[in-house]
Amino acid sequence: MWWSCDNRVLVEPRRGRSELPLPSKAIIIIMPEDFEAFTSLVSCIYLRNIFLSRVYKCEDNEGICVVGPLLGAPQAVMLTEKLVALGVREFIALGWCGSLQDHVAIGDVVLPEGALSEEGTSRHYFSDIEVSSPLLPSDFSFLTEELKARDLRFHRGRVWTTDAPYRETIGKVLFYQNKGILAVDMETSAFFSVTRFRGVAFGILLMVSDGLGGLKWKAGMKSVEFLRTRKIILEALRDLVHQRR
C-alpha cells in the first residue's frame, strides 16, 4: 500500500504532566451491569474517566485498578493504550459472548486462546486475521483455579470478534462453526492485538450469555445458569482483589 513506506505515528499514547500513574494491574469489566455489580463488591475510589470508561482504585488492594464499562474494539484499544501509558502492565478482562457450538452452553465460560478478527481496529496493529493470546497475567491461573473449584464449565479455544452484532449471518455462523470457533464477541481480538503490540500481559474470561449454534438466536442473559456464573465470577474477582496484595 502507498502509505506503508513510513509507519511512524503522529499521535502516541502518553501520560500527561498532570496525570498520576495507575497501579500495574487492571481488571477491565466490559458490561455496564457487571461493572456496577463488581464495584459494589469491593471498596473502590473513583479516580477519573478515560474516554467513555471510569477508573477506580481498589482500597483493599492498591496494586489493582478497576476499569469499565466499554463497548467494541475501537474503545477497547484506545482505553488499553492509555492504561498502558499510565503504567498498567497486566490486564484481566471480563465480558460476554454468544456460543457458536452446541457443547458450549449458556452459563459456561470461554477462555480465548486466539481470536479471528472481523473488526476494523486490529489490522492497524497486525495484518493477520487471526491473533493469538498474549502473555497471560500472573493472577490469571489463580483466578481460573478458583473458578474450577466453584464447578464452572470452561472451554479453551478461539473466538470470532465482530464490529457488527446485527450482521451475524447464517453463512458466517456456519463458516466459523466449521472452523471450530467457540463463540462470538466484540472486543477480544482487539484486546489481543494491542496488548501483544505493547508487550503487556492480558487474559479474558467470556461468560456465555446467548447462543447462535442452532442458527436461531437464543437469549440467556436472564437464565439461572448465566446469573449463577456471573455471580461466581464476580465473587472470584472480589476474592482475587482481597487475597492478592
SULGI-V195250 format. One record per residue. N is the residue number from 0. PSI is psi in whole degrees, -180 to 180 (none if undefined). D_FIRST is the distance of its C-alpha to the first C-alpha in Angstrom with 2 decimals. Layout:
N|PSI|D_FIRST / N|PSI|D_FIRST
This chain:
0|152|0.00 / 1|-25|3.78 / 2|-2|5.61 / 3|-9|5.57 / 4|-20|8.31 / 5|103|10.82 / 6|14|11.55 / 7|134|15.02 / 8|154|16.28 / 9|-25|18.60 / 10|111|20.90 / 11|141|22.39 / 12|131|24.92 / 13|161|28.23 / 14|126|31.96 / 15|163|33.61 / 16|-35|36.76 / 17|2|39.04 / 18|128|37.47 / 19|149|39.49 / 20|155|37.92 / 21|164|38.01 / 22|163|39.55 / 23|-13|37.52 / 24|140|37.70 / 25|140|36.66 / 26|118|37.58 / 27|121|35.18 / 28|113|36.93 / 29|-49|34.57 / 30|138|37.12 / 31|-43|39.36 / 32|-34|42.59 / 33|-39|41.96 / 34|-46|41.13 / 35|-41|44.37 / 36|-42|46.37 / 37|-42|45.13 / 38|-13|45.68 / 39|-16|49.20 / 40|-26|49.84 / 41|154|49.06 / 42|113|50.24 / 43|151|47.29 / 44|125|46.89 / 45|131|44.34 / 46|-52|42.15 / 47|170|39.48 / 48|143|36.77 / 49|112|33.11 / 50|-119|31.16 / 51|8|32.95 / 52|157|34.50 / 53|147|37.76 / 54|127|38.45 / 55|149|41.89 / 56|134|43.48 / 57|122|45.88 / 58|-32|49.38 / 59|-16|50.39 / 60|98|47.59 / 61|-5|46.09 / 62|1|43.38 / 63|137|41.70 / 64|156|40.14 / 65|131|39.62 / 66|140|36.67 / 67|-175|35.97 / 68|-179|35.68 / 69|170|32.09 / 70|118|30.14 / 71|169|26.75 / 72|-47|23.58 / 73|-45|22.53 / 74|-38|26.07 / 75|-42|26.41 / 76|-46|23.47 / 77|-42|24.47 / 78|-48|28.04 / 79|-42|27.37 / 80|-46|25.33 / 81|-40|28.29 / 82|-41|30.87 / 83|-43|29.37 / 84|-27|29.41 / 85|2|33.05 / 86|-2|34.03 / 87|135|33.70 / 88|-12|32.96 / 89|131|34.20 / 90|137|33.58 / 91|127|35.45 / 92|151|34.37 / 93|128|36.38 / 94|-171|35.17 / 95|160|35.94 / 96|163|34.48 / 97|129|35.33 / 98|142|36.54 / 99|-10|35.10 / 100|145|37.74 / 101|-32|41.49 / 102|-6|42.43 / 103|102|40.52 / 104|158|43.04 / 105|131|43.16 / 106|-12|44.33 / 107|174|42.65 / 108|133|40.10 / 109|129|36.66 / 110|97|35.35 / 111|132|31.63 / 112|-8|30.54 / 113|163|27.03 / 114|138|25.06 / 115|124|22.74 / 116|120|20.38 / 117|31|20.35 / 118|163|19.80 / 119|-3|16.80 / 120|-40|17.35 / 121|-35|17.09 / 122|-15|13.43 / 123|-9|12.92 / 124|-44|15.10 / 125|143|14.49 / 126|-18|12.22 / 127|142|15.52 / 128|-35|17.35 / 129|134|20.62 / 130|128|21.64 / 131|163|24.92 / 132|138|27.58 / 133|-175|27.58 / 134|133|30.81 / 135|147|33.67 / 136|160|35.80 / 137|-31|39.30 / 138|-4|41.07 / 139|-42|39.22 / 140|-37|41.55 / 141|-44|44.51 / 142|-46|43.41 / 143|-35|42.81 / 144|-39|46.16 / 145|-42|47.82 / 146|-37|46.41 / 147|-40|47.51 / 148|-23|50.95 / 149|13|51.01 / 150|43|50.43 / 151|143|47.02 / 152|130|45.12 / 153|151|41.74 / 154|128|38.89 / 155|135|36.13 / 156|-157|32.92 / 157|152|29.58 / 158|165|28.89 / 159|125|26.49 / 160|128|25.08 / 161|154|24.41 / 162|-13|23.91 / 163|82|26.11 / 164|-22|29.61 / 165|9|30.87 / 166|30|28.41 / 167|84|29.69 / 168|164|30.59 / 169|-43|32.94 / 170|-43|30.26 / 171|-44|28.08 / 172|-45|31.19 / 173|-41|32.34 / 174|-49|28.99 / 175|-33|28.92 / 176|-47|32.67 / 177|-23|32.33 / 178|1|29.82 / 179|16|32.49 / 180|134|30.79 / 181|-39|33.63 / 182|172|32.72 / 183|141|30.34 / 184|-169|29.72 / 185|3|27.40 / 186|-25|26.67 / 187|-49|26.85 / 188|-35|23.29 / 189|-44|22.23 / 190|-46|25.20 / 191|-43|24.41 / 192|-49|20.82 / 193|-37|21.88 / 194|-34|25.06 / 195|-42|23.56 / 196|-39|20.98 / 197|-7|23.96 / 198|34|26.31 / 199|163|29.02 / 200|142|31.24 / 201|137|30.97 / 202|146|32.98 / 203|141|33.40 / 204|130|36.26 / 205|120|35.81 / 206|132|39.03 / 207|109|39.13 / 208|-17|40.11 / 209|172|39.68 / 210|142|39.09 / 211|0|37.05 / 212|-31|38.11 / 213|13|40.73 / 214|26|38.27 / 215|131|40.18 / 216|130|39.51 / 217|110|42.20 / 218|137|42.49 / 219|16|44.10 / 220|-25|43.62 / 221|10|47.38 / 222|156|48.57 / 223|-40|50.98 / 224|-45|48.65 / 225|-45|45.68 / 226|-34|47.89 / 227|-47|49.53 / 228|-45|46.24 / 229|-45|45.06 / 230|-45|48.37 / 231|-45|48.31 / 232|-42|44.78 / 233|-38|45.43 / 234|-37|48.68 / 235|-38|47.06 / 236|-39|44.54 / 237|-45|47.54 / 238|-34|49.32 / 239|-43|46.34 / 240|-42|46.46 / 241|-33|50.22 / 242|-28|50.40 / 243|101|47.52 / 244|none|48.38
